[in-house]
Amino acid sequence: MRDFLDRVHGTLEHFGFVDIGILKLCLVSIGILLGVYFTAFFDRFVVVVWILFILSWLYIVVKVFGSFVNRD
């Protein structure tokens, strides 16, 4: 598993701005499709999905902007 993760990380190092944008577009698209097809299923978990979104968003914000705050 470690070898697989190292290979993925090595590949991602070569991604450019457009590649990352297309990856994000792909992930957003699959999320929208899953939401459309499984609407009844996800209705029960809307609060959980919101909590996961907020927690992951806060993590990313702290990770990105925390490096600006901690610089000397």
C-alpha positions in Angstrom: 0.0 0.0 0.0 2.9 2.3 0.8 4.4 1.7 -2.6 1.1 2.5 -4.3 0.7 5.8 -2.3 4.3 6.7 -3.2 3.6 6.2 -6.9 0.4 8.3 -6.7 2.3 11.1 -4.9 5.0 11.0 -7.6 2.4 11.3 -10.3 0.6 14.1 -8.6 3.9 16.1 -8.4 3.8 16.4 -12.2 0.2 17.8 -12.3 -0.1 21.3 -13.4 -2.8 23.9 -12.8 -5.1 22.6 -15.6 -4.7 19.0 -14.4 -5.7 19.9 -10.9 -8.7 21.9 -12.3 -9.8 18.9 -14.4 -9.4 16.6 -11.4 -11.6 18.9 -9.2 -14.2 19.1 -12.0 -14.3 15.3 -12.2 -14.8 15.0 -8.4 -17.5 17.7 -8.3 -19.3 16.0 -11.3 -19.3 12.6 -9.6 -20.6 14.2 -6.4 -23.4 15.8 -8.2 -24.3 12.6 -10.1 -24.3 10.6 -6.8 -26.5 13.3 -5.3 -29.0 13.1 -8.2 -29.2 9.4 -8.3 -29.3 8.7 -4.6 -31.4 11.7 -3.4 -33.8 9.6 -1.2 -30.8 7.8 0.4 -28.9 11.1 1.2 -32.0 12.9 2.5 -31.5 11.0 5.7 -27.9 12.0 6.0 -28.0 15.7 5.0 -26.8 16.9 8.5 -23.9 14.4 8.4 -22.9 15.5 5.0 -23.0 19.2 6.1 -20.9 18.4 9.1 -18.3 16.5 7.0 -18.2 19.4 4.5 -17.7 22.0 7.3 -15.0 20.0 9.1 -13.1 19.3 5.9 -13.4 22.9 4.7 -12.1 24.2 8.1 -9.2 21.7 7.8 -8.3 23.0 4.4 -8.6 26.6 5.4 -6.4 26.1 8.5 -3.9 24.1 6.4 -3.6 26.7 3.7 -3.8 29.9 5.8 -2.1 28.5 8.9 1.2 28.4 6.9 0.9 32.1 6.3 0.3 32.9 10.0 3.2 30.7 11.3 5.9 32.2 9.0 8.5 34.3 10.7 
